[in-house]
Amino acid sequence: MGDDKRAKLWVGFDLGGTKMLAVVFNADMQPIVRQKRTTKAQSGVRNGLSRMVETLREALSEAKCDESALAGIGIGCPGPVDPDNGILLDPPNLGWKNVPIRDEFQKAFKCPVLVANDVDAGVYGEYALGAARKARCVLGVFPGTGIGGGCVYEGRIFRGSERSCLEIGHMQVLPGGPRCGCGRRGCLEAVASRLAISAEAAKAVFRGQAPHLMERAGMNLADIRSGALALSIKEGDTAIELIVRDAARWLGVGIANVVNLIAPDCIVLGGGLVEAMPDLYLSEVEKTVRETAMSSLRKTFKLTIGKLGDDAIVMGAAAWARAAAGDNAK
């Protein structure tokens, strides 16, 4: 690969609340190399942008690929973005504001750069390369640190006139409920995200109701992650199972509301929680959506788990960059 410096390379970049991932793809959308780092959002925007650029440079160096071979970069970011200007606007879980990501990457790598909401990118990945191929209208919901939603409609990422949309995590489902990272109360994210689940799980540990989770993670929210929750349930912590099932049902309520609005023919679930507990999430969410959505829409969609896993965002971002460039190379 390093000998052909003119080969077209596409990059997918996933900027998350806790980690960032850069993957370099060849013209056939096969991954060449991947590079991951912690995000360290608390260290500020300037340091964060530098870490992003350095992460991609390290990936290119490891792959022995020249920067001049880059045909395009797609970047998935958490929270709302201005896709026309490539700006990350106000992500609730990063603490950054109005970050000029496209300009920073175009200055560094001298190639076209597209910025999308991370779940939009992930849903596009499932549409183009994964579980939702050929669907006319795809709704994707990815619960994790937060809860992201995205839609691909007739092959295009569904968006507003000036910014990304489908912020399902900030749909209010419980007025007067727990405080959300966005500052409001009762958002879906405040009752169904991994962070919300972990907070309730820590209380269960404190009360002595989850001995297996106590052994594995204690009451430290940073350690009560999706894998630890799944193992806790498998080992018999029924209190944790009830907490996760409640959260999954809330997720189903939020999805049912969106089904009533856009009538998708395919709903894709993804993210760390779903991947750790696919059967639980699929059963609870599907049951709730089919009970809660309008009766005329209850049998009009397929609900499935995403096929691309952790790579959904990077694959979708790279595929979106290629589609936007009008490159039909296979």
Order of alpha helices (4+ residues) and beta strands (2+ residues): beta-beta-beta-alpha-beta-beta-beta-alpha-beta-alpha-beta-beta-beta-alpha-alpha-alpha-alpha-alpha-beta-alpha-alpha-beta-alpha
